[in-house]
C-alpha cells in the first residue's frame, strides 16, 4: 500500500521499499498481496530498512561496492554466552548501525529482552530525518 500523493511527498526522503514481514521464528520475507509484491513508503519503509540492516550480517554484501560496509555486527555474537556484556554489545552494535543510516536523525531508545534460550527481542525507537518517530521490534 502506498501513501496518498501529499503524504508521499512529505515522506519521500524515507524512500520506497518492498514490505518485509516476520514469521513466528523471526525470519523475514517479502510480502505478496494477490500475487504482487507489497510496497511500502514513508515510515513503514524506514522501519523496513531498519529491520533489513539489523538482520543482515556486517559486510555480507561485500562483493557490491555500494554496500561493502552494510549490515550489523550482532551476528558476530551468535556463540557468545549469555551475560550483561552480551546484552550491552547487542545494544551498541544495533545503535551503531541505526545511527549510520542517513534516514535516521536520532536513536531515542533501544531495549533488548531475552525471550528464549538464545533469543532476544529488540525494541527500538528512532526519529527520522522528517522529525517523525517510529517504534519497531526485531526478533534476533
C-alpha positions as CSV (number, residue, x, y, z in Angstrom):
1,X,0.0,0.0,0.0
2,X,1.5,3.4,-1.0
3,X,0.7,6.7,0.6
4,X,-1.6,9.3,-1.0
5,X,0.3,11.8,-3.1
6,X,0.6,14.6,-0.5
7,X,1.8,12.2,2.2
8,X,4.2,10.6,-0.3
9,X,5.8,14.0,-1.0
10,X,6.1,14.7,2.8
11,X,8.0,11.4,3.4
12,X,9.7,10.9,0.0
13,X,13.1,11.2,1.7
14,X,12.3,8.0,3.5
15,X,12.2,6.1,0.2
16,X,10.0,3.2,-1.0
17,X,10.7,-0.4,-0.4
18,X,9.3,-4.0,-0.6
19,X,7.5,-4.8,2.7
20,X,9.1,-7.5,4.8
21,X,7.1,-9.5,7.3
22,X,8.4,-11.9,10.0
23,X,7.1,-15.4,10.6
24,X,6.8,-16.9,14.1
25,X,10.5,-17.7,14.1
26,X,11.6,-14.1,13.4
27,X,12.6,-14.9,9.8
28,X,11.7,-12.0,7.5
29,X,10.5,-12.5,3.9
30,X,8.8,-10.4,1.2
31,X,5.1,-9.9,1.5
32,X,2.8,-10.6,-1.5
33,X,-0.7,-9.4,-2.0
34,X,-2.8,-11.0,-4.8
35,X,0.5,-12.4,-6.3
36,X,2.2,-9.0,-6.4
37,X,4.9,-7.5,-4.2
38,X,3.6,-5.2,-1.4
39,X,5.4,-1.9,-1.5
40,X,5.7,0.5,1.5
41,X,6.7,4.1,1.7
42,X,7.4,6.7,4.4
43,X,7.8,5.5,8.0
44,X,6.9,1.9,7.0
45,X,9.8,2.0,4.5
46,X,12.1,3.3,7.2
47,X,11.1,0.5,9.7
48,X,11.7,-2.0,6.9
49,X,15.2,-0.6,6.2
50,X,16.0,-0.8,10.0
51,X,15.0,-4.4,10.1
52,X,16.9,-5.1,6.9
53,X,20.2,-3.6,8.1
54,X,19.9,-5.2,11.6
55,X,19.2,-8.7,10.1
56,X,22.0,-8.5,7.5
57,X,25.4,-9.7,8.7
58,X,28.1,-7.0,8.6
59,X,29.9,-7.0,5.2
60,X,27.7,-9.8,3.9
61,X,27.3,-7.8,0.7
62,X,31.0,-7.0,0.4
63,X,31.1,-8.0,-3.3
64,X,28.8,-5.0,-4.0
65,X,31.0,-1.8,-3.7
66,X,28.0,0.3,-2.8
67,X,27.1,-2.0,0.2
68,X,30.5,-3.2,1.3
69,X,30.1,-2.0,4.9
70,X,26.3,-2.7,5.1
71,X,24.9,-4.8,7.9
72,X,25.1,-5.2,11.7
73,X,27.7,-6.9,13.8
74,X,25.2,-8.6,16.2
75,X,25.8,-11.8,14.2
76,X,29.3,-12.0,15.5
77,X,27.9,-12.6,18.9
78,X,25.9,-15.7,17.9
79,X,28.0,-18.1,20.0
80,X,28.7,-15.9,23.0
81,X,27.4,-17.0,26.4
82,X,24.6,-15.0,28.0
83,X,25.9,-12.2,30.1
84,X,25.3,-8.5,30.7
85,X,28.2,-7.8,28.4
86,X,26.5,-9.6,25.6
87,X,23.3,-7.5,26.1
88,X,25.5,-4.4,26.1
89,X,27.3,-5.4,22.9
90,X,24.0,-6.2,21.2
91,X,22.7,-2.7,22.1
92,X,25.9,-1.0,21.0
93,X,26.0,-2.8,17.6
94,X,22.4,-2.0,16.9
95,X,22.7,1.6,17.9
96,X,25.8,2.0,15.8
97,X,24.1,0.6,12.7
98,X,20.9,2.6,13.2
99,X,22.9,5.8,13.6
100,X,24.8,5.0,10.4
101,X,21.5,5.2,8.3
102,X,21.1,8.5,6.5
103,X,17.3,8.5,7.1
104,X,17.7,8.3,10.9
105,X,18.1,11.6,12.7
106,X,18.3,10.2,16.3
107,X,18.2,6.9,18.1
108,X,16.0,7.5,21.1
109,X,15.8,4.1,22.8
110,X,16.9,0.5,22.4
111,X,15.6,-2.2,24.7
112,X,16.8,-5.8,24.5
113,X,15.0,-8.5,26.3
114,X,15.6,-12.2,26.4
115,X,12.7,-14.2,25.0
116,X,14.2,-17.7,24.9
117,X,17.4,-19.7,25.4
118,X,19.3,-17.7,22.9
119,X,16.6,-15.4,21.5
120,X,16.3,-11.7,22.0
121,X,13.6,-9.2,21.3
122,X,15.0,-5.8,20.2
123,X,12.7,-2.8,20.6
124,X,14.0,0.4,19.1
125,X,12.6,3.9,18.9
126,X,14.1,6.4,16.4
127,X,13.4,9.8,15.0
128,X,13.6,10.0,11.2
129,X,15.0,12.9,9.3
130,X,11.5,14.2,8.8
131,X,11.2,14.5,12.6
132,X,8.7,11.6,12.8
133,X,9.1,9.0,15.5
134,X,9.0,5.3,14.7
135,X,9.0,2.3,17.1
136,X,9.8,-1.2,16.0
137,X,10.7,-4.7,17.2
138,X,13.0,-7.3,15.8
139,X,13.4,-10.8,17.0
140,X,17.1,-11.9,16.9
